Amino acid sequence: MSKDITKLSPTVFELEKFLFFLGSLLAGMLYAAIILFFSSLIFWTISNEGEYRKLIITQGLVLIILLLEKLTYIPLSLFFSLEWYSSPLSLGVITQYITSKSYVIYLMGSFSLFKVWVFYIQYKGVKQLTNQKNWIIWLAILLTNLFFWSLNALLAFLNISTLI
């Protein structure tokens, strides 16, 4: 938006700012809903007791951790001009030295110390609420998170803002 600021009339610029705000608001609500409800639904499928509400509460804690991760991106972006996938708390920095493939960098940039914390919280919560074997719980958590990381990397790779 900032590259077009001199070309736009004040009315059109304000409209674009509003549309950007609206899109960010919808994306945030969709992100929270997917983390809370979709992940809980997947974990609920391996549950014997049917504790869907309690799984949503567990995912609520996970959502708070993921929002804290997003909060760390703000100072990194403002003070060091780093993108989210170049966070020193993720594997994106190391991957940038190994390969130049964008999708791989975005995928590995999605894996951070916060995600390890999320794994731990999810494992403890799902283990407490289900009586499944450990390998089933680990597999469900790993595949669910891998799906989200792959989707996140795909959306970053496609650069949705240029496609619209």
Solvent accessible surface area in square Angstrom, and as a share of the most:
residue,aa,sasa,rsa
1,M,90,0.40
2,S,92,0.60
3,K,161,0.68
4,D,43,0.22
5,I,89,0.45
6,T,125,0.73
7,K,160,0.68
8,L,47,0.23
9,S,55,0.35
10,P,110,0.69
11,T,108,0.63
12,V,64,0.37
13,F,36,0.15
14,E,95,0.42
15,L,97,0.48
16,E,62,0.28
17,K,80,0.34
18,F,110,0.46
19,L,97,0.48
20,F,138,0.57
21,F,119,0.49
22,L,67,0.34
23,G,39,0.38
24,S,57,0.37
25,L,83,0.41
26,L,106,0.53
27,A,61,0.47
28,G,39,0.37
29,M,118,0.53
30,L,110,0.55
31,Y,70,0.27
32,A,28,0.21
33,A,38,0.30
34,I,55,0.28
35,I,11,0.06
36,L,35,0.17
37,F,101,0.42
38,F,82,0.34
39,S,1,0.01
40,S,0,0.00
41,L,81,0.40
42,I,49,0.25
43,F,1,0.00
44,W,104,0.36
45,T,95,0.55
46,I,33,0.17
47,S,18,0.12
48,N,102,0.52
49,E,85,0.38
50,G,43,0.42
51,E,54,0.24
52,Y,66,0.25
53,R,199,0.73
54,K,102,0.43
55,L,1,0.01
56,I,36,0.18
57,I,128,0.65
58,T,20,0.12
59,Q,2,0.01
60,G,20,0.19
61,L,86,0.43
62,V,1,0.01
63,L,19,0.10
64,I,99,0.50
65,I,3,0.01
66,L,10,0.05
67,L,89,0.44
68,L,75,0.37
69,E,7,0.03
70,K,93,0.40
71,L,105,0.52
72,T,38,0.22
73,Y,40,0.15
74,I,93,0.47
75,P,57,0.36
76,L,26,0.13
77,S,58,0.37
78,L,129,0.64
79,F,155,0.65
80,F,134,0.56
81,S,96,0.62
82,L,58,0.29
83,E,101,0.45
84,W,62,0.22
85,Y,46,0.18
86,S,14,0.09
87,S,2,0.02
88,P,87,0.55
89,L,64,0.32
90,S,10,0.07
91,L,60,0.30
92,G,0,0.00
93,V,52,0.30
94,I,102,0.52
95,T,9,0.05
96,Q,70,0.31
97,Y,189,0.72
98,I,135,0.69
99,T,33,0.19
100,S,104,0.67
101,K,136,0.57
102,S,47,0.30
103,Y,68,0.26
104,V,56,0.32
105,I,19,0.10
106,Y,37,0.14
107,L,41,0.20
108,M,65,0.29
109,G,0,0.00
110,S,3,0.02
111,F,60,0.25
112,S,5,0.04
113,L,116,0.58
114,F,31,0.13
115,K,25,0.11
116,V,76,0.44
117,W,114,0.40
118,V,2,0.01
119,F,25,0.10
120,Y,124,0.47
121,I,31,0.16
122,Q,3,0.01
123,Y,34,0.13
124,K,104,0.44
125,G,13,0.13
126,V,1,0.00
127,K,78,0.33
128,Q,152,0.68
129,L,29,0.15
130,T,2,0.01
131,N,118,0.61
132,Q,37,0.16
133,K,129,0.55
134,N,73,0.38
135,W,157,0.55
136,I,41,0.21
137,I,0,0.00
138,W,111,0.39
139,L,83,0.41
140,A,13,0.10
141,I,0,0.00
142,L,79,0.39
143,L,98,0.49
144,T,4,0.03
145,N,9,0.05
146,L,74,0.37
147,F,106,0.44
148,F,30,0.12
149,W,21,0.07
150,S,35,0.22
151,L,67,0.33
152,N,65,0.33
153,A,0,0.00
154,L,76,0.38
155,L,84,0.42
156,A,29,0.22
157,F,106,0.44
158,L,77,0.38
159,N,75,0.38
160,I,70,0.35
161,S,89,0.57
162,T,99,0.58
163,L,116,0.58
164,I,173,0.88
